[in-house]
């Protein structure tokens, strides 16, 4: 097969890697093709920055490594980065006017590791400002549009990443998940995304939102592709990130085809116990979402898994706990943007206080200002014990609920979000409505557990629905294995929006 006959943008990470190794195409040809698609579909708002010269230079270097006989699953494969990972070759704005035009002198660890594996960076992807949002409609540079219905949000904050993968503008992308920001946009756009255990991927070079919650992860079309990316991204980085886990790198792809112990070829998940939290399947979840999730769970049953009902009794408390803890940490992290050292600086301030006030009010958007105010309030004298400490205590209880549940099951499954993607702007005037959309993703984030979204079908209109899988600490391989087995018997992850 020649490069001219390959449908390059329809190929995933593993397929492109195989084609590059077989010399059926080149990294330069693939990069040029996808850059052209990025320009052709710029109206989706997926990309915030491109640098064709830098991209093609990386592709040429990858071609040289391939010509020299080097092999690797990501060598020459293009991807794009959420615009909260600092990069030398592209500006980093975190979707905010505060960092407009900022160029980092170094690359984030995740970016470094993917580049070392030979991946080619296509550009930087749109996101909610400082990763604060559930729809990617809080970006200072305009919303990203869901390719399944351009009037709908793609989910947030990693909406640009989900759009790029779903619209075949990139085979894969990096994202970050603080309260569901990989899983929810993956669900809304019909792609696969995994949030690893907190600390599995280094946060060095990641523009901070809430430091005890932020975690990097991959978004791609399949569990196989996510496994290849996560294998390169993860690993200890304790010298630069004190929260990094001292766990050696893993080759997650080697686990994908493994059967559950004692299982058969026809029922590879025989013996796997999947817990279904009653709190995830109640009246708060739309019927079309539940129907798609139940159908996906039935496929897992046919593969041999056993479904059982469990309880996560403090699920409802995840929203108030998260929206105290995360804004509190955001208030602290964003205090560095004061107009003095770097970032936006107000013109002709009358004094230092005026510089602080106008620099921050001019450059921060309404959602960021809202969370800074809330976070500052709960950390203030007289409210710290009443709110912040109580929220941290609830966080610990939520983590204990998961450990109780994992005494009964091997992993937990349910919907990612209570509805399909909503219309752009529908929840702008009511931020609490957007916060409530995180009800099923927040608990795992507060507990620091790995979770992923796997395409599970379609709900109303029709729009994609994701199945959420949550594992115990360091069980990414198990999640990817189960997702991979599901994707052997379903094709939702292969479907693309009309016109893409």
N, C-alpha and C positions, 0 to 999 in steps of 0.2 A: 504494500500500500504506500503510495506517495504522499507527500505533504499536501499536494493539491486536492487529494480526495479525502483528507481527514477533516472532520467537522470539529475544529480545534476548540471552540468555545463550549461545545457540548461534552467535552471530556473532563473527567474529574482528575484529582491529584494522582491517583494510582495509574490511571490510563495514560495521562500525559507523561508520567515518569517512564512507563514502559515504552511509549512511542519515542521518547527522547533517547533512551538507552539503545533502542533498535535503529536509531538514526533515521527514523521515518519523517522526522521534522527536526527543527533546531529550536533552541531556546529563544533565539532572536526572532524567528518566524512567529512563534507563539506569542511573544511579548508584543510584537508589532500588531498582530491580529487583535489582541485584547485591548491594546491602547486605542486602536481604531474604534472598537466597540464602546469603550468608555466615552469617547468623544461623540459617537453617534447617539448614545443614550444618556447624554449629560442632563437631560430634563428630569431624570429620576432623582437627581440630587445625591447620588451615592458617593461620589468623589469630591473631596475638598481640595486636593492638590495632586497634580501630576508633574513629573519631571522626566520627560521622554529620554533626554540624554543620559541621565543617571540609570534609568531602567534598562536602556539598550546596552549601556556599558556593563551592567551586571549580567545581562543575558550573554554578551560576548564572552565574558569571563567564564560563565558556566559552559558555553560551547567549547571553550579551550580545554576545560577540565574533562569534558566528555570525550573530546578528541584524543586526549592523553590516556584514555582508558579508565578514568575514574568512574565509579558507580555509586549511586545513592538514590533513595526513593524520592528525594526532593530536589535533586540536582537539575537545575534548569527550569523547574516548575515555578510559574508565577503565582503570586498572592498579593494581597493588599493589607494594610494595617489600619486598625481603628486609630483615629487621630488623638488618642491619649497616650500612645507610645512615642517617646521622643526619638527623632531620627535626624541624622546629619544631612541626608540628601533631600529631605522634604521638610517644609515647615510643619510645626506642631502647634495647633491652636486649641485643642480640647473643645472644639466647637464654640469658642468664646471670642468676643472682641478683645477681651483682656490680653490674650496671647496672639493677636493678629500679627502675622508675619514673623513670629518667633522661630529662630533656627537653633536647634540644640547643638552643642559641640560634641555630643557623643550619642551613641545608639543605646536604646534600652536593651537589657539582657536578652529578652525574648527576641527582639529584632536581630541582635548579634548572632544568637544561636541558629535562627532560621537561615540567616545569610551564610553562616559557616557550613550549613548543610547544603548550600547551593541554591536556595530559593531566591527568586528574582522579585524585587519589590516593584509593584505597579504604581503605587501611590498611597495617599492617605484618605481614609473614609469618614464620612459624616457621622456625627454622634450628637446626642443631647449634650448641652453645655456642661462641661466638667462631669459628664456621665450622669447627670441628674435629670432623669425623665424616663417615661415608659412608652414614648411614642416616636422619638426622634423628631418631634415638632418643637423642641426647646433649643434647637441649634441656632446660634446667632447668624448662620449663613443659609437659613431656610431649611424646610423639612426635607427628609428623604421620603420617597413615595413607594408604596408597596407595589411591586410589579404585577401582582395578581389583580389589583384594582388601585389605580393611581390616586383615587380620592381617599384611600385608607392609609393609616399609619403602618409602617413596617415593624413597629415595636421599638423599644429603646432599652438602654441607651445605645446599644450596638446596632442601630437600625441600618446605617450605611453598609456595615459588614454583611448583614443578612440580605440586603437588596443586591449588593454586588454578586453574591453567590447565587441567589435565586434567579437573577436576570442574566446569568452567564456572562458577567463582566469580569469575573475572576473565578477560578476553581475553588478558592479557599480564601479565608481572611482570619485575622486575629480579632478577638473581641475581649471585653472585660465584663465581669459579672460581680456586682456588688449586692444586688437584691434580686437578680433574675435577668440581668441585662445581656446575657448570652442566650439563655433558654427561651425567654419570651419572644424576642425578635426571630429566633430560629423557628419557633412555633408559628408565628404570624406569617412568615415568608416560606414555610415549607422546606426548610433546610435542617441539617443536623448540627447541633452545637453542644459542647460539653464544658461545664465549669468544674475544674479539678478541685480536689481537697485544698483548703486554704493553705498556702505555703508551698504547694507543689511546683508552681511556676514563680519565678522571681518577680518581685514588684519593682526592681531597680529600673528607673527610667520610665515608670508608669506615672502619669500625672495623677496625683492622689485625690480621691474623693473621700472615702472612709477607710482608713488604713487597716482596720481590723476586719474588713469585709472584702475589699477589692481583691479580685483574682483574675488573672489572664487565662484565656482558653481559646481553642480553635473553633471555627465555624466552616463547614464544608458541606458537600452534598451527601456524604455517606459516613457511617461509623468507621469504615476502613480508612477513608481519607483523614478523618479526625484523629485516628490512631497514629497515622504517619506523622501528622503535624505535632501532636502532643509528645511523641517520642523525642522530637527535636527540641521542643520548647521547654520541657520540664527538666528538673534537676536542681541540685543544691547551688546556692549562690550566697552562702552565709557571710562572706566577706563584705558584700555590698547590700545585702538585704537581711536584716536580723530576724525577720519572720520566715525566711526560707527554710524549708524542711531539709534535713540532712539525709535525704533518700536518694539512692543512686538512680541515674537515668534508666528508663525501661524501654524495651521495644514492644510497644503495646500491640502491634500488628500480629505478633506471634501467638497471641491469645485468641484471636478472633474466631478461628475455626475449631477451637477446642470444644469438645462435648463436656457437659456437666458430668462429674464422677458417677459412673454406673449407668449413664444414659446410652441410648442407641443412636444409630445414624438417622433413623426416621424421627426420633424424638430426642434431639440433642440437649434439650433443657429439662429432661426428666430428673426430678429431684429438686429442682429450683423452686423455692417458696417466695412468692411475690405478695407483699402486703399491700392492701388497698385501704388507705385511711378513710374512715367514714366521713371525716370532716372535709375531704376533697370531693365527695360525690353527693353532696347535699343540694338543697334547692338554690343555693347561690351560684351554681354552675349551669350555663345554658344547655338546653336539651340537645342541640346539635353537636356541641362539644362533647358531651357525655356519650352520645351515640358513636362518634368516631373513636373515642378513647376505649369504650367497651369493645368495639370491633377489633381494635388492635390487641387488646388484652386476650380476646378469644383466640387470636392467632398464636399468642404466646402459650396459651393452654394447649393448642393443637401441637405445639412443639414440645410439650411435656411438662410445662411449668404448672405449679399448683397455685391457685389464687385464694387468698384468705383475707378476711376483714380484720383490720387493726384499728387502733385509736392513736391519734396524735392530739390529745385533748387541749393543748394550749395553742393550737393553730391560729385561732382568732387573735391571740395576744401578740402574734408576730408583727402585725402592722403597727400598733402603737409602740412596741419595743424598738422596731427598726427605725421608725420615723422620729425617735428620740436619739438613738445611738448614732445613726448615720449623719444627721445634721450636726450633732455635737462635734463629731470628728471633722466634718466639712468646715465648720466654723473655725476650727483650729488650723486645718490644712490650708485654707484659702486666705488666712490672715497674712500670708507672705506677699500677696498681691496688693500692695499698698501704694503703688505709683512711685516708689523710691528706687527699688533695685532693678526690677525688670517688669515687663508687661506695660499695659496702657498707663499713660501719665497725663493727667489733666493739664490743659494749657493755662499758663499764667496764674497759678494759684496765689491767693493772697497771703496764706500762711500754711504751716504744715498740716493743720487740721483740715483746712480747705482742700489741700492736695489729697489727703486720704479720702475725704468724703466724696469729692467729685470724681476722682479716679475710679473708685469702686462703683459708684452709682452710674457712671457713664458706661462702664465696660461690662458689668455683670448684668445678666438678664433677670427677669422677674422670678423665675423658679430658683435660681441660685441665690438671689437676695432673700427669698422666702426661707430657704433652708439655713442660710447663715443666721438670720434673725432668730429662727426657732432654735438652732443649735446654741447660739450665744445665750439665749434665755434659759435653757435647761441646764447650762453650765454655771449660771450666775449664782451668787450667794443667796442662800435661802431656798433654791430650787434644785440644786445639785443632788441632794439626798432624796428629795421627793420625786424626782423624775429620772435623772440619769442613773443613779445607783439602782433604783427599782427596775429600770429597763434592763440593766445588766444582770440583775438577779433573775428576771423572767427569761432572758437569753439562756442562762444556764439551765433553767427548768425545761426549756424547749429542747436543748441538747440532750437532757436526760430522757425526755419522752422518746427521742429517736433511739437511744440505746435500749430502752425497754422494748420498743418495737422490733429492733434487730435481734432481740432474744427470741422472737417468734418467726421472723422471716429473713431471707437473704438480701432482698432489696425491696424498695418501695416504689409503687407506680401510681400514676394518676394524671389528671390534666395539668398542663403548664399554666394556663390562664383560664378564667371563668367564661371567656367569650372569644370569638374570632376578632380580627383587627377592626377597630372602630374608625370612623371618619376623621380625617385630619381636622384638628381644631375642636372636635366634639367635647373634649374634656379640658380644654384650656381654661375655661372660666370656672371649672370646678376641680381643683387639683386633688381633692380628697377622692373623687371618683377614679382618677388615675392611680392613686395610691392603692385603692382597693383591688385594682387589677393584679397586684403583686401577691395576693394572698397565698397562692400555692407555691411560689418560688422563695419567698422570704424565709420560711422556717429552715430550709437547708442552708441558706446563706448565713443565718445567725448561728447555726451549729457548726459551720465550717465544713460541711459535708460535700462530696462530689455529687453533681446532678447533671442530667443532660436532657435535651429535647430531641425526639425522634419523630419524623413525619408520620402521621397516623391517619391521614385521610383529609376529608374536607367537611366543613360545616356549611352554614348558610352562604348563599350568593354565587358560587361556592368559594370559600376562602379556607386556607390551610389550617389544620389543627395538629398540635404536637402532643405526643405522649411523653410525660416526664418520668424519668427513671432516677431514683435517688439511692445511693449506696452508702455503706459505712465508710469510715475514714480509709483513704488509700485504696479504694476498690474501683478505681477507674477502669482497670482491665476487665473486671466483671461487667460493668455497665456497657463498655464497648462490645464485649462478647455478646451480650443479650441483644443489644441494638443491631449488631451485625446479623445475628440469626433471624431477627424479625425482618431485616431488609433483604434476606434471601427469599422470603416468601411473600413480600409485598413490593410494590414498585412506586410508592408515593414519593420516595426520595429521588426518583428518576424523572418525575414529571416537572415540566417547566411552564411558566406562565405563557399565555398565547402571545406570539410575536417575539419570543425570546429563544 
